[in-house]
Amino acid sequence: SLYQLLEERNTKSFILLQDGKIVLEKYFGGFTRDSFWYWASAGKSLSAFLVGQAQDEGLLDIHAPVSDYLGTGWTSAPPDKEALITVRDQLRMTAGLDDATGDANCTDPACLLYKADAGTRWAYHNAPYHLVHDVLSAASGQGINIFTKNRLYDRTGMTGLWLNHVQYGRARDMARFGLLMLANGVWSGDTLLRNQQYLYDMTHPSQTLNRSYGYLWWLTGQQSFMLPGLQVVFPGKTVPNAPDDTYMALGKDDQKIHVVPSKGWVWVRQGNAG
């Protein structure tokens, strides 16, 4: 009945793991374990992990202004307001830039307009997030694909590709990333992310505006949540029937990685909108 539901909901790949072992793995519509598909915004959560690795290496500081890495004038905000925007604000979606300019993906300074002081307004805004990759490249001297390959793919057996800030890969690549998170950044004895406080902060409320958002991860178990495109705080949990410690990498058309530490669960879904 689960497989029937998944097929009816336009699923291409589904994997459920418990304690690191595959319990269910099912593909639909000609998809196989080697088929590539886009993560959409679920890739944001992978970017948050990469930022943590860069900070581990001393390449960047999430509390530093973005302009330290991209130079001044990367927005059209007044210089004193631009200087308030930190890398951490990029991770929290609190950059304070106008998300209603007509093209939420445009990273040209002319598209990045001041709306509110950084840290005072939560808005799901792709453009400041996309510039996380520019920050990583500027800090490391490597393109985002090389950076990701060296820090993540080669050490976990993942495969993937960033294309226009969107990650592409197999369902098992998403599952491996979920397992890496479940294991607190350790893969087969190799510690990929040492800063346990950063790991904690990724998957817990990062601000009080949208308590169901960490560092580019969605959270359950909180008393309220906000949604992309809306400046409304909704009461209740994002997923009422999920364990309260669940955290989620979520993307357009229902690309999903759910991690449930209390159950030892990771599950992945790829496909068209369900």
Order of alpha helices (4+ residues) and beta strands (2+ residues): alpha-beta-beta-beta-alpha-alpha-alpha-alpha-alpha-alpha-beta-beta-alpha-beta-beta-alpha-beta-beta-beta-beta-beta-beta
